[in-house]
Amino acid sequence: MSVFDPFEDFGDAEEIALRLADADPAVRRLAVIDLAEAASPDVLRHLLAAAGDSDASVRLQVAIALSDFGTADAAAGLAALVADADNGVARAAADSLAELKDAAAAPAVLPLATHESAFVRASAFRGLKGLRAPAALGPALAAMKDASAKVRAEALGVVAYLKREETLPSLIAATRDTDASVRAVAVNALSFTSQGAAATAVAAALDDENWQVRAAAAESLGRIGHASAIDDLTVGLADDYWQVRQKCLTALGRLKALPAVQEIAALLASDLPSLRKEAAAALGEIADPSTRDALTAHASDADPDVRKTVRWALTRIG
């Protein structure tokens, strides 16, 4: 239900707001809930006033309620709550910050990028990501050197959403970060460009010690679309983790990787139905007549999804 839904009114906002002064915090918390459901443009100022309540349960409810507002004032209220001494309140405010979509809210959030708390800094960049505010680029690039891996990862998200070619050197450098979660975000972030340098950096990540980074690299290479990655992706079909092999299959299909059809066809015999299905799908994307016999041999696969995909692939080949 939208806060300003004209078809439902849970009471006069001014009357509800009187309960915010009640001695019982439970009454005050329920007043916040009722305010959030009230069909009145005056609700926000009352919620912001309640953000300073002495009781954490009331402040938490305010943090949740403010997620329905995209204004700069609401963002300022959330910016204060994300630094709350109560962890529950701070986390609720961080979640609400991430719901912001109006770039006009960015000025209220940007000061948090240099807060002493790593949690607050990370929450700020998490909120700024969806705003796509150009003013966030500089602070985000600076934060990619933050001591906290969580902050670096969230800052990378901001840079990735802005999709600026001039940020490629920083994104490429982040693929060599000491933290695996940051490296995974970095290789994903590079998928927006078709630059050869990005493809080279992401292909190198197929050798990363962390399987999640390797899987992210395979997926990203499929989106980048450079044929130069085919050999590395083909090698990835023998990865120890099936998740990586599956991402490599998908990428090779997207790249129409004719040189890899035999290696792809070999995975039609995998013990995992998901890999057999993805192998058939990749062969269908490539549509090489030389793989018709291999596909036909699996037309009666025990898994219905595999059978369906094999039939589709054979139709593609003709």
C-alpha positions as CSV (number, residue, x, y, z in Angstrom):
1,M,0.0,0.0,0.0
2,S,1.4,3.4,-1.0
3,V,1.7,5.9,1.8
4,F,-0.4,8.4,-0.2
5,D,-3.0,5.9,-1.5
6,P,-6.1,8.0,-1.8
7,F,-8.4,5.0,-1.4
8,E,-7.5,4.1,2.1
9,D,-7.1,6.4,5.1
10,F,-6.0,5.1,8.5
11,G,-6.8,8.3,10.3
12,D,-5.9,11.9,10.5
13,A,-2.1,12.3,10.6
14,E,-2.3,15.1,13.3
15,E,-4.4,12.9,15.5
16,I,-2.1,9.9,15.1
17,A,0.9,12.1,15.7
18,L,-0.4,13.0,19.2
19,R,0.3,9.4,20.2
20,L,4.0,9.9,19.5
21,A,4.2,11.7,22.8
22,D,2.7,8.8,24.8
23,A,4.8,7.5,27.7
24,D,4.5,3.9,26.4
25,P,7.0,3.1,23.6
26,A,4.7,0.4,22.3
27,V,2.0,3.1,21.7
28,R,4.5,5.3,20.0
29,R,5.7,2.5,17.7
30,L,2.1,1.7,16.7
31,A,1.6,5.4,16.0
32,V,4.5,5.3,13.5
33,I,3.0,2.3,11.8
34,D,-0.4,4.1,11.5
35,L,1.3,7.2,10.2
36,A,3.0,5.2,7.5
37,E,-0.4,4.0,6.4
38,A,-2.1,7.4,6.7
39,A,-3.2,9.1,3.4
40,S,-1.7,12.5,4.2
41,P,1.2,14.6,2.9
42,D,2.0,15.7,6.5
43,V,3.2,12.2,7.5
44,L,6.8,12.7,6.7
45,R,7.5,15.5,9.1
46,H,6.0,13.5,12.0
47,L,8.1,10.4,11.1
48,L,11.2,12.5,11.0
49,A,10.4,13.9,14.4
50,A,9.9,10.3,15.7
51,A,13.4,9.4,14.3
52,G,14.8,11.0,17.5
53,D,12.7,8.9,19.8
54,S,14.4,7.5,22.9
55,D,13.2,4.0,22.3
56,A,15.1,1.9,19.7
57,S,11.9,0.0,18.6
58,V,10.3,3.2,17.7
59,R,13.3,4.4,15.7
60,L,13.5,1.0,13.9
61,Q,9.9,1.4,12.9
62,V,10.6,4.9,11.5
63,A,13.6,3.5,9.6
64,I,11.3,1.0,7.9
65,A,8.6,3.5,7.3
66,L,10.9,6.0,5.6
67,S,11.6,3.5,2.8
68,D,8.3,4.6,1.2
69,F,9.7,8.1,0.7
70,G,12.2,9.1,-1.9
71,T,12.7,12.7,-0.9
72,A,15.8,14.4,0.2
73,D,14.3,15.0,3.7
74,A,13.6,11.3,4.1
75,A,17.1,10.5,2.9
76,A,18.5,12.9,5.6
77,G,16.4,11.1,8.2
78,L,17.8,7.7,7.1
79,A,21.3,9.1,7.0
80,A,21.0,9.9,10.7
81,L,19.4,6.5,11.6
82,V,22.0,4.5,9.7
83,A,24.6,5.8,12.3
84,D,22.2,4.8,15.2
85,A,23.8,3.2,18.2
86,D,21.3,0.3,18.0
87,N,22.4,-2.2,15.4
88,G,18.8,-3.2,14.5
89,V,17.9,0.4,13.8
90,A,21.1,1.0,11.8
91,R,20.5,-2.1,9.6
92,A,16.9,-1.2,9.0
93,A,18.0,2.3,7.9
94,A,20.6,0.8,5.6
95,D,18.0,-1.3,4.0
96,S,15.8,1.7,3.5
97,L,18.6,3.7,2.0
98,A,19.1,1.0,-0.6
99,E,15.5,1.6,-1.7
100,L,16.2,5.2,-2.7
101,K,15.9,5.9,-6.4
102,D,15.8,9.7,-6.7
103,A,19.2,11.2,-7.4
104,A,18.0,14.3,-5.5
105,A,18.5,12.3,-2.3
106,A,22.3,11.9,-3.0
107,P,23.4,15.1,-1.2
108,A,22.0,13.8,2.1
109,V,23.8,10.5,1.8
110,L,27.2,11.6,0.4
111,P,28.5,12.9,3.7
112,L,28.3,9.3,5.1
113,A,30.9,8.2,2.6
114,T,33.6,9.4,5.0
115,H,32.0,8.4,8.3
116,E,34.2,6.8,10.9
117,S,32.2,3.6,10.9
118,A,32.9,1.2,8.1
119,F,29.3,-0.1,8.3
120,V,28.0,3.4,7.7
121,R,30.3,4.0,4.8
122,A,29.3,0.8,3.2
123,S,25.6,1.6,3.8
124,A,26.1,5.0,2.2
125,F,27.5,3.5,-1.0
126,R,24.9,0.8,-1.0
127,G,22.3,3.6,-1.0
128,L,24.1,5.7,-3.6
129,K,24.3,2.9,-6.1
130,G,20.7,3.0,-7.1
131,L,20.7,6.8,-7.3
132,R,23.2,6.8,-10.1
133,A,24.3,10.3,-9.0
134,P,27.4,11.6,-10.9
135,A,28.5,13.4,-7.7
136,A,29.0,9.9,-6.1
137,L,31.7,8.9,-8.5
138,G,34.6,10.7,-6.9
139,P,33.9,9.5,-3.4
140,A,33.3,5.9,-4.7
141,L,36.6,5.8,-6.6
142,A,38.4,7.0,-3.4
143,A,36.6,4.4,-1.3
144,M,37.9,1.6,-3.6
145,K,41.0,2.0,-1.5
146,D,39.2,1.8,1.8
147,A,40.5,-0.5,4.5
148,S,37.2,-2.3,4.7
149,A,36.5,-4.9,2.0
150,K,32.7,-4.3,2.4
151,V,33.2,-0.6,1.8
152,R,35.3,-1.3,-1.3
153,A,32.7,-3.7,-2.7
154,E,29.8,-1.3,-2.2
155,A,31.8,1.6,-3.7
156,L,32.6,-0.6,-6.7
157,G,28.8,-1.1,-7.1
158,V,28.4,2.7,-7.4
159,V,31.2,2.9,-10.0
160,A,29.7,0.0,-11.9
161,Y,26.2,1.5,-12.1
162,L,27.5,4.8,-13.5
163,K,29.2,2.9,-16.4
164,R,31.9,5.4,-17.2
165,E,34.7,4.3,-19.5
166,E,37.2,6.5,-17.7
167,T,36.8,4.3,-14.6
168,L,38.1,1.2,-16.4
169,P,41.7,1.4,-14.9
170,S,40.2,1.5,-11.4
171,L,37.8,-1.4,-12.1
172,I,40.6,-3.5,-13.7
173,A,42.8,-2.8,-10.6
174,A,40.0,-4.0,-8.4
175,T,40.0,-7.5,-10.1
176,R,43.3,-8.0,-8.2
177,D,41.9,-6.9,-4.8
178,T,43.0,-9.0,-1.8
179,D,39.4,-9.8,-1.0
180,A,37.5,-12.3,-3.1
181,S,34.1,-10.6,-2.7
182,V,35.6,-7.4,-4.1
183,R,37.2,-9.2,-7.0
184,A,33.9,-10.8,-7.9
185,V,32.1,-7.4,-7.9
186,A,34.9,-6.0,-10.1
187,V,34.7,-8.6,-12.8
188,N,31.0,-8.2,-12.9
189,A,31.3,-4.5,-13.1
190,L,33.5,-4.7,-16.2
191,S,30.8,-6.4,-18.2
192,F,29.4,-3.0,-19.3
193,T,32.3,-2.4,-21.7
194,S,33.6,-4.1,-24.8
195,Q,37.1,-2.8,-24.3
196,G,39.8,-5.4,-24.9
197,A,41.7,-4.4,-21.7
198,A,38.6,-5.3,-19.7
199,A,38.2,-8.6,-21.4
200,T,41.8,-9.5,-20.7
201,A,41.5,-8.6,-17.0
202,V,38.3,-10.6,-16.7
203,A,39.7,-13.6,-18.5
204,A,42.7,-13.6,-16.1
205,A,40.1,-13.9,-13.3
206,L,39.2,-17.3,-14.6
207,D,42.3,-18.5,-12.8
208,D,41.3,-16.9,-9.5
209,E,41.7,-19.1,-6.4
210,N,38.0,-18.4,-5.5
211,W,35.4,-20.3,-7.5
212,Q,32.8,-17.5,-7.1
213,V,35.2,-15.1,-8.7
214,R,35.8,-17.5,-11.6
215,A,32.1,-18.0,-12.1
216,A,31.6,-14.2,-12.1
217,A,34.4,-13.9,-14.6
218,A,32.8,-16.5,-17.0
219,E,29.5,-14.7,-16.8
220,S,31.0,-11.3,-17.4
221,L,33.0,-12.6,-20.4
222,G,29.8,-13.7,-22.0
223,R,28.4,-10.3,-21.7
224,I,31.5,-8.5,-22.9
225,G,31.4,-10.5,-26.1
226,H,35.1,-10.8,-27.0
227,A,35.9,-13.9,-29.1
228,S,39.4,-13.7,-27.5
229,A,38.0,-15.2,-24.4
230,I,36.9,-18.5,-26.1
231,D,40.1,-20.4,-25.3
232,D,40.0,-19.4,-21.6
233,L,36.3,-20.2,-21.3
234,T,36.9,-23.6,-22.9
235,V,39.6,-24.4,-20.4
236,G,37.0,-23.4,-17.7
237,L,34.8,-26.3,-18.8
238,A,37.1,-28.5,-16.8
239,D,36.8,-26.4,-13.6
240,D,36.4,-28.3,-10.3
241,Y,33.2,-26.4,-9.6
242,W,30.1,-27.2,-11.6
243,Q,28.9,-23.6,-11.1
244,V,32.0,-22.3,-13.0
245,R,31.5,-24.9,-15.8
246,Q,27.9,-23.9,-16.2
247,K,28.8,-20.2,-16.5
248,C,31.5,-21.1,-19.1
249,L,28.9,-23.0,-21.1
250,T,26.5,-20.1,-21.1
251,A,29.3,-17.7,-22.1
252,L,30.5,-19.9,-24.9
253,G,27.0,-20.2,-26.3
254,R,26.6,-16.4,-26.3
255,L,29.9,-16.1,-28.1
256,K,28.9,-18.6,-30.7
257,A,32.1,-20.4,-29.9
258,L,32.5,-22.8,-32.8
259,P,36.0,-23.8,-31.8
260,A,34.7,-25.2,-28.5
261,V,31.8,-27.3,-29.8
262,Q,33.5,-30.7,-29.1
263,E,34.4,-29.7,-25.5
264,I,30.8,-28.4,-25.0
265,A,29.3,-31.6,-26.5
266,A,31.3,-33.7,-24.0
267,L,29.3,-32.2,-21.2
268,L,26.1,-33.6,-22.6
269,A,27.2,-36.7,-20.7
270,S,27.6,-34.9,-17.4
271,D,26.1,-36.4,-14.3
272,L,24.4,-33.1,-13.6
273,P,21.2,-32.3,-15.5
274,S,21.9,-28.6,-15.2
275,L,25.2,-29.0,-17.1
276,R,23.6,-31.3,-19.7
277,K,20.9,-28.7,-20.3
278,E,23.3,-25.8,-20.5
279,A,25.6,-27.8,-22.9
280,A,22.6,-28.4,-25.2
281,A,21.6,-24.8,-25.0
282,A,25.1,-23.6,-25.9
283,L,25.2,-26.0,-28.9
284,G,21.8,-24.7,-30.0
285,E,23.1,-21.1,-29.9
286,I,26.2,-22.1,-31.9
287,A,24.1,-24.3,-34.3
288,D,27.0,-26.2,-35.8
289,P,25.8,-29.2,-37.9
290,S,28.7,-31.3,-36.7
291,T,27.1,-31.5,-33.3
292,R,23.8,-33.0,-34.6
293,D,24.7,-36.6,-33.8
294,A,25.9,-35.7,-30.3
295,L,22.6,-34.0,-29.6
296,T,20.5,-36.7,-31.1
297,A,22.2,-39.2,-28.8
298,H,20.7,-37.3,-25.9
299,A,17.3,-36.7,-27.3
300,S,15.9,-39.3,-24.8
301,D,17.7,-37.9,-21.8
302,A,16.2,-38.9,-18.4
303,D,15.7,-35.2,-17.5
304,P,12.7,-33.5,-19.2
305,D,14.3,-30.1,-19.3
306,V,17.4,-31.6,-21.0
307,R,15.2,-33.3,-23.6
308,K,13.3,-30.1,-24.3
309,T,16.6,-28.2,-24.8
310,V,18.1,-30.8,-27.0
311,R,15.0,-30.7,-29.2
312,W,15.3,-26.9,-29.4
313,A,19.0,-27.2,-30.3
314,L,18.3,-29.7,-33.0
315,T,15.6,-27.4,-34.4
316,R,18.2,-24.6,-34.5
317,I,20.7,-26.7,-36.4
318,G,18.0,-27.8,-38.9
